[in-house]
């Protein structure tokens, strides 16, 4: 990150990576978030109906999307779709000796290649988290309002009563951090893979698994710290 200030050397690579990541992740995120919101609405709505509080379904769905589902879903899509492409790209550059050639020419491959991918993944992951929230809320709205008979006002009033600004801030922060982690793991695995096509394939698999594990671990730590610092209101 120490060469981040030298934007001129990596800006256009950053733009290309943002466009690529947005292209390969936007549709999968929407297709995941819509049925996910409907599924959560189904499960929560059934339980809330048994307790006589079906109007609280919308609040539970949106709160769950904002606090946990959105950053996790964005991170998994970034690591699975974008991170695997980053790893294979870096691995291909390694076995073709492009990284060594850059060093011979006095160009640091970490500053030129990793830095723009790191910031692109973190930015796109943050935007994907917002897209997950909107898509999941729409999916839950369709199921909860049109199929279960809850009024639109009750669906959104429950969410507004439970959510806080800090919930959204922490969610976007987690998505940004998870995108950063996915890009760093992907680039590291690709730049240090064995010099063979088999090595590239193994690096892709390793990077995806490690990124998933780190995302879940950091999510647990951040969520625990957040609830200790800002306990839920009674």
C-alpha positions as CSV (number, residue, x, y, z in Angstrom):
1,X,0.0,0.0,0.0
2,X,3.0,2.3,0.3
3,X,2.8,3.3,-3.4
4,X,-0.9,4.0,-3.3
5,X,-0.3,7.8,-3.5
6,X,1.3,7.4,-6.9
7,X,-2.1,7.1,-8.6
8,X,-0.8,8.0,-12.1
9,X,1.1,4.7,-12.4
10,X,-1.9,2.5,-11.7
11,X,-5.1,4.5,-12.3
12,X,-6.0,3.0,-15.7
13,X,-5.3,-0.5,-14.4
14,X,-7.6,0.3,-11.5
15,X,-10.4,1.4,-13.9
16,X,-10.0,-1.8,-16.0
17,X,-10.2,-4.0,-12.9
18,X,-13.3,-2.1,-11.6
19,X,-15.0,-2.6,-14.9
20,X,-14.0,-6.3,-15.1
21,X,-15.1,-7.0,-11.5
22,X,-18.4,-5.2,-11.9
23,X,-19.1,-7.1,-15.1
24,X,-18.5,-10.6,-13.6
25,X,-20.1,-10.0,-10.2
26,X,-23.1,-7.8,-10.7
27,X,-25.5,-10.3,-12.2
28,X,-24.5,-13.2,-9.8
29,X,-25.0,-11.0,-6.8
30,X,-28.5,-10.0,-7.9
31,X,-29.4,-13.6,-8.7
32,X,-28.2,-14.6,-5.2
33,X,-29.7,-11.8,-3.3
34,X,-33.3,-11.9,-4.7
35,X,-34.1,-15.5,-3.7
36,X,-32.1,-15.1,-0.5
37,X,-34.3,-12.2,0.6
38,X,-37.4,-14.2,-0.3
39,X,-36.1,-17.3,1.6
40,X,-35.4,-15.3,4.7
41,X,-38.8,-13.7,4.4
42,X,-40.4,-17.1,4.2
43,X,-38.6,-18.5,7.2
44,X,-38.9,-15.4,9.4
45,X,-42.5,-14.7,8.3
46,X,-43.6,-18.2,9.2
47,X,-42.1,-18.0,12.6
48,X,-43.4,-14.4,13.1
49,X,-46.9,-15.5,12.1
50,X,-46.8,-18.2,14.7
51,X,-45.9,-15.6,17.3
52,X,-48.5,-13.1,16.0
53,X,-45.9,-10.6,14.9
54,X,-45.9,-11.1,11.1
55,X,-45.6,-7.3,10.5
56,X,-42.1,-7.5,12.0
57,X,-40.9,-9.8,9.1
58,X,-39.7,-6.9,7.0
59,X,-37.5,-5.5,9.8
60,X,-36.0,-8.9,10.5
61,X,-35.2,-9.4,6.8
62,X,-33.7,-6.1,6.1
63,X,-31.7,-6.0,9.4
64,X,-30.3,-9.4,8.6
65,X,-29.4,-8.3,5.1
66,X,-27.7,-5.1,6.3
67,X,-25.8,-6.5,9.2
68,X,-24.5,-9.9,8.0
69,X,-25.7,-11.1,4.6
70,X,-24.7,-8.2,2.4
71,X,-20.9,-8.0,3.2
72,X,-20.6,-11.8,3.3
73,X,-22.4,-12.3,-0.1
74,X,-20.4,-9.5,-1.7
75,X,-17.1,-11.0,-0.4
76,X,-17.9,-14.5,-1.5
77,X,-18.8,-13.3,-5.0
78,X,-15.7,-11.2,-5.2
79,X,-13.4,-14.0,-4.0
80,X,-15.1,-16.6,-6.1
81,X,-15.6,-14.8,-9.4
82,X,-13.1,-11.9,-9.3
83,X,-10.5,-13.4,-7.1
84,X,-10.1,-16.6,-9.1
85,X,-9.6,-14.5,-12.2
86,X,-7.0,-12.4,-10.5
87,X,-5.1,-15.6,-9.3
88,X,-5.2,-17.1,-12.8
89,X,-4.0,-13.9,-14.3
90,X,-1.1,-13.5,-11.9
91,X,-0.2,-17.2,-12.2
92,X,-0.2,-16.9,-16.0
93,X,2.1,-13.8,-15.8
94,X,4.4,-15.8,-13.5
95,X,4.8,-18.9,-15.7
96,X,5.4,-16.6,-18.7
97,X,8.1,-14.8,-16.7
98,X,6.3,-11.4,-17.1
99,X,6.7,-10.6,-13.4
100,X,10.5,-11.2,-13.6
101,X,10.6,-9.1,-16.8
102,X,8.9,-6.2,-15.0
103,X,11.5,-6.4,-12.2
104,X,14.3,-6.4,-14.7
105,X,12.9,-3.2,-16.2
106,X,12.7,-1.6,-12.8
107,X,9.0,-1.9,-12.4
108,X,7.7,-3.3,-9.1
109,X,4.9,-5.8,-10.1
110,X,3.3,-5.4,-6.6
111,X,2.9,-1.7,-7.0
112,X,1.9,-1.9,-10.7
113,X,-0.4,-4.9,-10.6
114,X,-1.5,-5.7,-7.0
115,X,-2.3,-2.1,-5.8
116,X,-4.9,-1.4,-8.4
117,X,-6.5,-4.8,-8.0
118,X,-6.6,-4.3,-4.2
119,X,-8.4,-1.0,-4.4
120,X,-10.7,-2.1,-7.3
121,X,-11.8,-5.2,-5.3
122,X,-12.5,-3.2,-2.2
123,X,-14.5,-0.5,-4.0
124,X,-16.6,-3.0,-6.0
125,X,-17.2,-5.1,-2.9
126,X,-18.6,-2.0,-1.1
127,X,-20.9,-1.3,-4.0
128,X,-22.0,-4.9,-4.3
129,X,-23.0,-4.9,-0.6
130,X,-25.4,-2.0,-1.3
131,X,-26.7,-4.0,-4.3
132,X,-27.3,-7.1,-2.1
133,X,-29.2,-5.0,0.4
134,X,-31.5,-3.5,-2.3
135,X,-32.0,-6.8,-4.2
136,X,-32.6,-8.8,-1.0
137,X,-35.1,-6.2,0.3
138,X,-37.0,-6.4,-3.0
139,X,-37.1,-10.2,-2.9
140,X,-38.3,-10.1,0.7
141,X,-40.9,-7.4,-0.2
142,X,-42.3,-9.4,-3.0
143,X,-42.7,-12.5,-0.9
144,X,-43.8,-10.9,2.3
145,X,-46.2,-8.3,0.9
146,X,-47.6,-9.9,-2.2
147,X,-47.7,-13.5,-1.0
148,X,-48.1,-13.2,2.8
149,X,-50.3,-10.2,2.9
150,X,-48.2,-7.9,5.0
151,X,-48.8,-4.2,4.3
152,X,-45.9,-2.3,2.6
153,X,-45.8,0.3,5.4
154,X,-45.4,-2.4,8.1
155,X,-42.6,-4.1,6.0
156,X,-40.5,-1.0,5.9
157,X,-41.4,0.5,9.3
158,X,-40.0,-2.5,11.1
159,X,-36.7,-2.1,9.4
160,X,-36.5,1.7,10.1
161,X,-37.2,1.0,13.8
162,X,-34.4,-1.5,14.1
163,X,-31.6,-0.2,11.9
164,X,-29.1,2.4,12.9
165,X,-26.7,4.4,10.8
166,X,-23.8,2.6,12.5
167,X,-25.2,-0.7,11.1
168,X,-24.8,0.5,7.5
169,X,-21.4,2.1,8.2
170,X,-20.0,-1.2,9.7
171,X,-21.5,-3.2,6.8
172,X,-19.8,-1.0,4.2
173,X,-16.6,-1.1,6.2
174,X,-16.7,-4.9,6.3
175,X,-17.4,-5.2,2.6
176,X,-14.5,-2.9,1.8
177,X,-12.2,-4.9,4.1
178,X,-13.4,-8.3,2.7
179,X,-12.8,-7.1,-0.9
180,X,-9.3,-6.0,0.1
181,X,-8.6,-9.4,1.7
182,X,-9.9,-11.3,-1.4
183,X,-7.7,-9.3,-3.7
184,X,-4.6,-9.7,-1.6
185,X,-5.0,-13.4,-1.1
186,X,-5.7,-13.9,-4.8
187,X,-2.7,-11.9,-6.0
188,X,-0.4,-13.5,-3.4
189,X,-1.4,-17.0,-4.5
190,X,-1.0,-16.2,-8.2
191,X,2.4,-14.5,-7.8
192,X,3.8,-17.4,-5.8
193,X,2.3,-20.4,-7.6
194,X,4.3,-23.3,-9.1
195,X,5.5,-22.5,-12.6
196,X,3.1,-24.8,-14.5
197,X,-0.5,-24.8,-15.5
198,X,-1.3,-27.3,-12.8
199,X,0.3,-24.9,-10.3
200,X,-2.0,-22.1,-11.4
201,X,-5.1,-24.3,-11.0
202,X,-4.0,-25.2,-7.5
203,X,-3.3,-21.6,-6.6
204,X,-6.8,-20.6,-7.7
205,X,-8.3,-23.3,-5.5
206,X,-6.1,-22.4,-2.6
207,X,-6.8,-18.6,-2.9
208,X,-10.6,-19.2,-2.9
209,X,-10.6,-21.4,0.1
210,X,-8.2,-19.2,2.1
211,X,-10.2,-16.0,1.2
212,X,-13.4,-17.6,2.4
213,X,-11.9,-18.7,5.7
214,X,-10.4,-15.2,6.3
215,X,-13.7,-13.5,5.4
216,X,-15.7,-15.6,7.9
217,X,-13.0,-15.2,10.6
218,X,-12.8,-11.4,10.2
219,X,-16.6,-11.1,10.1
220,X,-16.9,-12.9,13.4
221,X,-14.2,-10.6,15.0
222,X,-15.7,-7.4,13.6
223,X,-19.3,-8.3,14.5
224,X,-18.3,-9.2,18.1
225,X,-16.4,-5.9,18.5
226,X,-19.3,-4.0,17.1
227,X,-21.9,-5.5,19.4
228,X,-19.6,-4.9,22.4
229,X,-19.2,-1.3,21.4
230,X,-22.8,-0.7,20.3
231,X,-25.1,-3.1,22.1
232,X,-28.6,-3.5,20.7
233,X,-31.1,-1.2,22.1
234,X,-33.7,-2.8,24.3
